[in-house]
Amino acid sequence: MRIPRLYHPDNLHGLTTVELPKESAHYLGRVLRLAPASPIILFDGSGLEYPGRIEHLGRSAARVVLEPPLRPAVESPLRIELQQGISRGERMDYTLQKAVELGVAAITPVITRRSVVQLDRARQEKRLQHWRGVIIAACEQSGRTCPPTLAGITPLDGCLQPAPGGLRLLLDPEAATTARALPPPENGRVTLLVGPEGGLDGEERALARRAGYVGVRLGPRVLRTETAGLAAIAVLQHLWGDLG
């Protein structure tokens, strides 16, 4: 059985024992049915992971004895920010989950003219909380030690502000350029803008180009929003990251 990995929200540096949240205790005891002395791995988002063993496991509490931390080489040298047009329900969850597995460093959910999901402030915060859970679960599963940052839900024009260097790419099935034709980013940073269901309209694509985004296409077929961004991330990681 694979050793369970769990995210812990507190800084674990220097600790020898740690109490787990109630939800983690329930997951270990009721879902995985682990017993005391079972091995476990914790990570706190610092890039380190902490092997340990369960010392106590109850209905609503668990305590873990930690071993010296390790720094596995799992984070990509390519810093990709995914600016993803918001899609509906499970499509967005799938995109975020797989983007984490593919190694993105940051995610910004974007509102565009063709966005079919309309959220008021209260629903936005609830959705962001849900997406944070999706991201953490994907990190636990994939072995990542640094969860990607999740920005607030942002209108498209808020994403088109000056960025700190790097390539800024716009997925556009009508573009003449492919990623393979581009030079590698000098500082290892790539911003990738992907439209929602229906894509970005012509004016939005023109705005992005004026902001320095380069239109790129993935091939002769038009991909769905939940496929397009992930395919592009895989291509970028193959070209300049760690999916060689």
C-alpha positions as a Markdown table, in Angstrom:
| # | Residue | x | y | z |
|---|---|---|---|---|
| 1 | Met | 0.0 | 0.0 | 0.0 |
| 2 | Arg | 1.2 | 3.4 | -0.9 |
| 3 | Ile | 2.2 | 5.6 | 2.1 |
| 4 | Pro | -0.5 | 8.3 | 2.6 |
| 5 | Arg | 0.5 | 11.9 | 2.0 |
| 6 | Leu | -1.4 | 14.7 | 3.8 |
| 7 | Tyr | -1.1 | 18.4 | 3.7 |
| 8 | His | -0.8 | 20.2 | 7.0 |
| 9 | Pro | -1.7 | 23.9 | 7.2 |
| 10 | Asp | 0.9 | 24.8 | 9.8 |
| 11 | Asn | 4.7 | 25.2 | 9.5 |
| 12 | Leu | 6.2 | 21.8 | 10.5 |
| 13 | His | 9.8 | 23.0 | 10.7 |
| 14 | Gly | 11.5 | 22.0 | 14.0 |
| 15 | Leu | 8.5 | 19.9 | 15.2 |
| 16 | Thr | 8.9 | 16.3 | 16.4 |
| 17 | Thr | 5.2 | 15.6 | 16.9 |
| 18 | Val | 2.2 | 17.2 | 15.4 |
| 19 | Glu | -1.6 | 17.0 | 16.0 |
| 20 | Leu | -3.7 | 16.4 | 12.8 |
| 21 | Pro | -6.9 | 18.2 | 12.1 |
| 22 | Lys | -10.2 | 16.3 | 12.8 |
| 23 | Glu | -10.8 | 15.8 | 9.1 |
| 24 | Ser | -7.4 | 14.2 | 8.6 |
| 25 | Ala | -7.9 | 11.9 | 11.6 |
| 26 | His | -11.3 | 10.8 | 10.2 |
| 27 | Tyr | -9.7 | 10.1 | 6.8 |
| 28 | Leu | -6.8 | 8.1 | 8.2 |
| 29 | Gly | -8.9 | 6.1 | 10.7 |
| 30 | Arg | -12.3 | 5.7 | 9.0 |
| 31 | Val | -11.5 | 5.8 | 5.3 |
| 32 | Leu | -8.0 | 4.3 | 5.1 |
| 33 | Arg | -8.5 | 2.3 | 8.3 |
| 34 | Leu | -4.9 | 2.8 | 9.4 |
| 35 | Ala | -3.6 | 1.8 | 12.8 |
| 36 | Pro | -1.1 | 3.3 | 15.2 |
| 37 | Ala | 2.5 | 2.9 | 14.0 |
| 38 | Ser | 1.4 | 3.2 | 10.4 |
| 39 | Pro | 3.7 | 5.3 | 8.2 |
| 40 | Ile | 2.5 | 8.6 | 6.9 |
| 41 | Ile | 4.0 | 11.6 | 5.0 |
| 42 | Leu | 3.1 | 15.2 | 5.8 |
| 43 | Phe | 3.9 | 18.4 | 3.8 |
| 44 | Asp | 3.3 | 22.0 | 4.7 |
| 45 | Gly | 3.8 | 23.8 | 1.3 |
| 46 | Ser | 7.4 | 24.7 | 2.1 |
| 47 | Gly | 9.0 | 22.3 | -0.4 |
| 48 | Leu | 9.8 | 19.8 | 2.3 |
| 49 | Glu | 8.0 | 16.6 | 3.2 |
| 50 | Tyr | 8.0 | 15.0 | 6.7 |
| 51 | Pro | 8.0 | 11.2 | 7.0 |
| 52 | Gly | 6.4 | 10.0 | 10.2 |
| 53 | Arg | 4.4 | 7.4 | 12.0 |
| 54 | Ile | 1.0 | 7.6 | 13.7 |
| 55 | Glu | 1.4 | 7.6 | 17.4 |
| 56 | His | -2.3 | 8.0 | 18.3 |
| 57 | Leu | -5.4 | 7.7 | 16.2 |
| 58 | Gly | -8.9 | 8.4 | 17.6 |
| 59 | Arg | -12.3 | 9.3 | 16.2 |
| 60 | Ser | -11.5 | 13.0 | 16.0 |
| 61 | Ala | -7.8 | 13.4 | 16.8 |
| 62 | Ala | -4.5 | 12.0 | 15.6 |
| 63 | Arg | -0.9 | 12.6 | 16.6 |
| 64 | Val | 2.1 | 11.9 | 14.3 |
| 65 | Val | 5.8 | 11.5 | 15.3 |
| 66 | Leu | 7.9 | 13.1 | 12.7 |
| 67 | Glu | 11.2 | 12.1 | 11.2 |
| 68 | Pro | 13.8 | 14.4 | 9.7 |
| 69 | Pro | 12.4 | 16.2 | 6.6 |
| 70 | Leu | 13.2 | 15.4 | 3.0 |
| 71 | Arg | 13.3 | 17.7 | -0.1 |
| 72 | Pro | 12.1 | 15.6 | -3.1 |
| 73 | Ala | 12.8 | 17.0 | -6.5 |
| 74 | Val | 9.2 | 17.1 | -7.7 |
| 75 | Glu | 8.6 | 20.8 | -8.5 |
| 76 | Ser | 9.1 | 21.9 | -12.1 |
| 77 | Pro | 11.9 | 24.4 | -13.0 |
| 78 | Leu | 9.3 | 26.0 | -15.3 |
| 79 | Arg | 7.0 | 28.4 | -13.5 |
| 80 | Ile | 3.7 | 28.2 | -15.3 |
| 81 | Glu | 0.7 | 30.4 | -14.3 |
| 82 | Leu | -2.5 | 29.1 | -15.7 |
| 83 | Gln | -5.1 | 31.8 | -16.4 |
| 84 | Gln | -8.2 | 29.6 | -16.9 |
| 85 | Gly | -11.6 | 30.8 | -18.1 |
| 86 | Ile | -14.1 | 29.5 | -15.6 |
| 87 | Ser | -16.0 | 26.5 | -16.8 |
| 88 | Arg | -18.9 | 24.6 | -15.2 |
| 89 | Gly | -18.7 | 22.3 | -12.3 |
| 90 | Glu | -16.6 | 19.1 | -12.8 |
| 91 | Arg | -14.9 | 20.5 | -15.9 |
| 92 | Met | -13.2 | 23.2 | -13.9 |
| 93 | Asp | -12.4 | 20.7 | -11.1 |
| 94 | Tyr | -10.8 | 18.4 | -13.6 |
| 95 | Thr | -8.8 | 21.2 | -15.2 |
| 96 | Leu | -7.4 | 22.3 | -11.8 |
| 97 | Gln | -6.7 | 18.8 | -10.6 |
| 98 | Lys | -4.7 | 17.8 | -13.8 |
| 99 | Ala | -2.9 | 21.2 | -14.0 |
| 100 | Val | -1.6 | 20.6 | -10.5 |
| 101 | Glu | -0.4 | 17.1 | -11.5 |
| 102 | Leu | 1.3 | 18.6 | -14.5 |
| 103 | Gly | 3.2 | 21.1 | -12.3 |
| 104 | Val | 1.7 | 24.5 | -12.7 |
| 105 | Ala | 2.9 | 27.1 | -10.1 |
| 106 | Ala | -0.1 | 29.4 | -10.0 |
| 107 | Ile | -3.7 | 29.4 | -11.1 |
| 108 | Thr | -6.0 | 32.4 | -11.8 |
| 109 | Pro | -9.7 | 31.7 | -12.5 |
| 110 | Val | -10.8 | 34.2 | -15.1 |
| 111 | Ile | -14.2 | 35.7 | -16.0 |
| 112 | Thr | -14.7 | 36.4 | -19.7 |
| 113 | Arg | -17.6 | 37.5 | -21.9 |
| 114 | Arg | -18.5 | 33.9 | -22.8 |
| 115 | Ser | -18.3 | 32.6 | -19.2 |
| 116 | Val | -21.4 | 30.6 | -18.5 |
| 117 | Val | -20.8 | 30.5 | -14.8 |
| 118 | Gln | -22.0 | 33.6 | -13.0 |
| 119 | Leu | -21.1 | 33.9 | -9.3 |
| 120 | Asp | -22.0 | 36.6 | -6.7 |
| 121 | Arg | -19.4 | 37.4 | -4.0 |
| 122 | Ala | -20.6 | 34.8 | -1.5 |
| 123 | Arg | -20.7 | 32.0 | -4.2 |
| 124 | Gln | -17.2 | 33.1 | -5.4 |
| 125 | Glu | -15.7 | 32.6 | -2.0 |
| 126 | Lys | -17.4 | 29.2 | -1.7 |
| 127 | Arg | -16.2 | 28.2 | -5.1 |
| 128 | Leu | -12.6 | 29.3 | -4.3 |
| 129 | Gln | -12.7 | 27.3 | -1.1 |
| 130 | His | -13.8 | 24.2 | -3.0 |
| 131 | Trp | -11.0 | 24.8 | -5.6 |
| 132 | Arg | -8.4 | 25.1 | -2.9 |
| 133 | Gly | -9.5 | 21.6 | -1.7 |
| 134 | Val | -9.2 | 20.2 | -5.2 |
| 135 | Ile | -5.7 | 21.7 | -5.4 |
| 136 | Ile | -4.6 | 20.3 | -2.1 |
| 137 | Ala | -6.0 | 16.8 | -2.8 |
| 138 | Ala | -4.1 | 16.8 | -6.2 |
| 139 | Cys | -0.9 | 17.7 | -4.4 |
| 140 | Glu | -1.4 | 14.9 | -1.9 |
| 141 | Gln | -2.0 | 12.4 | -4.7 |
| 142 | Ser | 0.7 | 13.5 | -7.1 |
| 143 | Gly | 3.6 | 13.9 | -4.6 |
| 144 | Arg | 3.9 | 17.7 | -4.9 |
| 145 | Thr | 5.3 | 19.6 | -2.0 |
| 146 | Cys | 4.4 | 23.2 | -3.0 |
| 147 | Pro | 0.7 | 23.7 | -3.7 |
| 148 | Pro | 0.1 | 26.2 | -6.5 |
| 149 | Thr | -1.2 | 29.6 | -5.5 |
| 150 | Leu | -4.8 | 30.2 | -6.3 |
| 151 | Ala | -5.7 | 33.8 | -7.1 |
| 152 | Gly | -9.2 | 35.3 | -6.6 |
| 153 | Ile | -11.7 | 35.1 | -9.5 |
| 154 | Thr | -10.5 | 37.9 | -11.8 |
| 155 | Pro | -12.1 | 39.6 | -14.8 |
| 156 | Leu | -10.1 | 39.2 | -18.0 |
| 157 | Asp | -8.8 | 42.8 | -18.1 |
| 158 | Gly | -7.4 | 42.3 | -14.6 |
| 159 | Cys | -5.2 | 39.5 | -16.0 |
| 160 | Leu | -3.8 | 41.6 | -18.8 |
| 161 | Gln | -1.8 | 43.9 | -16.6 |
| 162 | Pro | 2.0 | 44.1 | -17.0 |
| 163 | Ala | 3.7 | 40.9 | -15.7 |
| 164 | Pro | 7.2 | 40.3 | -14.4 |
| 165 | Gly | 8.7 | 39.1 | -17.6 |
| 166 | Gly | 8.5 | 35.7 | -19.3 |
| 167 | Leu | 6.4 | 34.4 | -22.1 |
| 168 | Arg | 2.7 | 35.3 | -22.2 |
| 169 | Leu | 0.7 | 32.8 | -24.3 |
| 170 | Leu | -2.8 | 32.8 | -25.5 |
| 171 | Leu | -4.4 | 29.6 | -26.8 |
| 172 | Asp | -6.0 | 30.4 | -30.1 |
| 173 | Pro | -6.9 | 27.7 | -32.6 |
| 174 | Glu | -6.6 | 30.3 | -35.4 |
| 175 | Ala | -3.1 | 31.3 | -34.5 |
| 176 | Ala | -0.3 | 30.6 | -37.0 |
| 177 | Thr | 2.4 | 29.9 | -34.3 |
| 178 | Thr | 3.0 | 26.8 | -32.3 |
| 179 | Ala | 4.8 | 26.6 | -29.0 |
| 180 | Arg | 7.7 | 24.7 | -30.6 |
| 181 | Ala | 8.5 | 27.8 | -32.7 |
| 182 | Leu | 8.9 | 30.1 | -29.7 |
| 183 | Pro | 12.2 | 30.7 | -27.8 |
| 184 | Pro | 12.4 | 29.4 | -24.3 |
| 185 | Pro | 11.5 | 31.9 | -21.6 |
| 186 | Glu | 14.6 | 33.6 | -20.3 |
| 187 | Asn | 13.5 | 33.6 | -16.6 |
| 188 | Gly | 11.6 | 30.3 | -16.7 |
| 189 | Arg | 8.2 | 32.0 | -16.4 |
| 190 | Val | 5.2 | 31.3 | -18.7 |
| 191 | Thr | 1.7 | 32.7 | -18.4 |
| 192 | Leu | -0.9 | 30.7 | -20.3 |
| 193 | Leu | -4.4 | 32.2 | -21.0 |
| 194 | Val | -7.2 | 29.7 | -21.8 |
| 195 | Gly | -10.7 | 30.7 | -22.6 |
| 196 | Pro | -13.9 | 29.1 | -21.2 |
| 197 | Glu | -16.5 | 27.0 | -23.1 |
| 198 | Gly | -16.9 | 28.9 | -26.3 |
| 199 | Gly | -13.4 | 30.4 | -26.0 |
| 200 | Leu | -12.4 | 34.1 | -26.0 |
| 201 | Asp | -14.2 | 36.3 | -28.5 |
| 202 | Gly | -12.3 | 38.3 | -31.1 |
| 203 | Glu | -12.1 | 41.5 | -29.1 |
| 204 | Glu | -10.7 | 39.6 | -26.1 |
| 205 | Arg | -8.1 | 37.9 | -28.1 |
| 206 | Ala | -7.1 | 41.3 | -29.6 |
| 207 | Leu | -6.9 | 42.8 | -26.1 |
| 208 | Ala | -4.6 | 40.0 | -25.0 |
| 209 | Arg | -2.3 | 40.4 | -27.9 |
| 210 | Arg | -2.0 | 44.2 | -27.3 |
| 211 | Ala | -1.0 | 43.2 | -23.7 |
| 212 | Gly | 1.9 | 41.2 | -25.0 |
| 213 | Tyr | 0.3 | 37.7 | -25.3 |
| 214 | Val | 1.4 | 35.6 | -28.2 |
| 215 | Gly | -1.3 | 33.5 | -29.8 |
| 216 | Val | -0.4 | 29.8 | -30.2 |
| 217 | Arg | -2.3 | 26.8 | -31.5 |
| 218 | Leu | -1.9 | 23.2 | -30.5 |
| 219 | Gly | -2.8 | 21.5 | -33.8 |
| 220 | Pro | -5.5 | 21.2 | -36.4 |
| 221 | Arg | -8.3 | 20.2 | -34.0 |
| 222 | Val | -10.3 | 22.5 | -31.7 |
| 223 | Leu | -10.0 | 21.2 | -28.1 |
| 224 | Arg | -12.5 | 21.7 | -25.3 |
| 225 | Thr | -11.5 | 24.1 | -22.5 |
| 226 | Glu | -10.8 | 21.3 | -20.0 |
| 227 | Thr | -8.5 | 19.7 | -22.6 |
| 228 | Ala | -6.8 | 22.6 | -24.2 |
| 229 | Gly | -5.0 | 24.1 | -21.2 |
| 230 | Leu | -3.8 | 20.7 | -20.0 |
| 231 | Ala | -2.5 | 19.7 | -23.4 |
| 232 | Ala | -0.7 | 23.1 | -23.6 |
| 233 | Ile | 0.9 | 22.7 | -20.2 |
| 234 | Ala | 2.1 | 19.2 | -21.1 |
| 235 | Val | 3.7 | 20.6 | -24.3 |
| 236 | Leu | 5.4 | 23.5 | -22.3 |
| 237 | Gln | 6.7 | 21.1 | -19.7 |
| 238 | His | 8.1 | 18.8 | -22.4 |
| 239 | Leu | 9.8 | 21.7 | -24.2 |
| 240 | Trp | 11.2 | 23.6 | -21.2 |
| 241 | Gly | 10.2 | 21.9 | -18.0 |
| 242 | Asp | 10.6 | 18.4 | -16.6 |
| 243 | Leu | 8.4 | 16.2 | -18.8 |
| 244 | Gly | 11.2 | 15.3 | -21.1 |
